[in-house]
């Protein structure tokens, strides 16, 4: 334990296990060849929809937010109900899956 000269309170050092975990996570991030998912702007989604791209759109907002308005053809599966998502997913693994929510944060 280190005592800070300014505060005169004990400062805890991170444990070796925590340091190892952070190092592992950093290595995994660096070793990933590419992102598995990509962000899609509303404009890009609209373009894909207009082009007739086959996709499943999942709205993960609350049921109330979905009722207030949603993307056409979107199915509502709030995050606390993800266990219900499996029957909604396409068997065609090349089909685009789009998940959207209220926003970041």
C-alpha positions as CSV (number, residue, x, y, z in Angstrom):
1,X,0.0,0.0,0.0
2,X,1.3,3.5,-0.9
3,X,0.5,6.6,1.2
4,X,0.0,9.7,-1.0
5,X,2.0,12.6,0.4
6,X,-0.8,15.1,-0.5
7,X,-3.8,13.2,0.8
8,X,-2.1,11.1,3.6
9,X,-4.6,8.3,2.7
10,X,-3.7,4.8,1.7
11,X,-3.8,4.2,-2.1
12,X,-4.4,0.6,-3.2
13,X,-2.3,-0.9,-6.0
14,X,-4.1,-2.9,-8.6
15,X,-3.8,-6.6,-8.0
16,X,-1.6,-8.8,-10.2
17,X,-4.7,-10.6,-11.5
18,X,-6.3,-7.3,-12.6
19,X,-3.1,-6.3,-14.3
20,X,-2.9,-9.7,-16.1
21,X,-6.6,-9.4,-17.2
22,X,-6.1,-5.9,-18.6
23,X,-3.0,-7.1,-20.5
24,X,-4.9,-10.1,-21.9
25,X,-7.7,-7.8,-23.1
26,X,-5.3,-5.5,-24.7
27,X,-3.6,-8.4,-26.5
28,X,-6.9,-9.7,-27.7
29,X,-7.9,-6.3,-29.1
30,X,-4.6,-6.0,-31.0
31,X,-4.7,-9.6,-32.3
32,X,-8.2,-9.4,-33.8
33,X,-7.8,-9.3,-37.6
34,X,-10.9,-7.2,-38.2
35,X,-14.0,-5.9,-36.4
36,X,-16.8,-8.4,-36.3
37,X,-19.4,-5.7,-36.5
38,X,-19.6,-2.4,-38.2
39,X,-21.6,0.7,-37.5
40,X,-24.3,1.6,-40.0
41,X,-25.6,5.1,-40.4
42,X,-29.3,5.8,-40.8
43,X,-28.6,7.0,-44.3
44,X,-26.7,3.7,-45.1
45,X,-29.5,1.6,-43.7
46,X,-32.1,3.5,-45.7
47,X,-30.0,3.0,-48.8
48,X,-29.8,-0.8,-48.2
49,X,-33.5,-0.9,-47.6
50,X,-34.2,1.0,-50.8
51,X,-31.9,-1.4,-52.7
52,X,-33.9,-4.3,-51.4
53,X,-31.1,-5.8,-49.4
54,X,-32.3,-8.9,-47.4
55,X,-32.0,-8.2,-43.7
56,X,-33.5,-8.6,-40.3
57,X,-33.8,-5.4,-38.3
58,X,-34.0,-5.7,-34.5
59,X,-35.1,-2.8,-32.4
60,X,-33.6,-3.3,-28.9
61,X,-35.4,-0.4,-27.3
62,X,-38.2,-0.8,-24.8
63,X,-41.7,-1.8,-26.0
64,X,-42.9,1.7,-25.2
65,X,-40.1,3.3,-27.3
66,X,-40.9,0.9,-30.2
67,X,-44.6,1.8,-30.1
68,X,-43.7,5.5,-30.3
69,X,-42.1,4.8,-33.6
70,X,-39.7,2.4,-35.3
71,X,-37.9,1.5,-38.5
72,X,-40.3,-0.2,-40.9
73,X,-40.1,-4.1,-40.8
74,X,-38.1,-3.9,-37.5
75,X,-39.0,-6.5,-34.8
76,X,-38.9,-5.4,-31.2
77,X,-36.7,-7.5,-28.8
78,X,-35.7,-5.4,-25.8
79,X,-32.3,-6.4,-24.3
80,X,-33.9,-8.0,-21.3
81,X,-35.8,-10.3,-23.7
82,X,-32.8,-11.4,-25.9
83,X,-33.6,-15.0,-25.1
84,X,-36.6,-14.5,-27.4
85,X,-34.4,-13.5,-30.3
86,X,-33.3,-16.9,-31.5
87,X,-36.5,-17.7,-33.5
88,X,-36.2,-14.3,-35.1
89,X,-32.7,-14.9,-36.5
90,X,-32.4,-16.1,-40.1
91,X,-30.9,-19.5,-40.9
92,X,-29.2,-17.9,-43.9
93,X,-25.9,-16.8,-42.3
94,X,-25.2,-14.3,-45.2
95,X,-28.3,-12.3,-44.4
96,X,-27.6,-8.8,-42.9
97,X,-28.5,-8.4,-39.2
98,X,-29.1,-4.9,-38.0
99,X,-29.6,-4.0,-34.3
100,X,-30.5,-0.5,-33.3
101,X,-31.2,1.3,-30.1
102,X,-31.9,4.8,-28.8
103,X,-28.2,5.7,-29.2
104,X,-24.8,5.5,-27.6
105,X,-24.4,6.0,-23.9
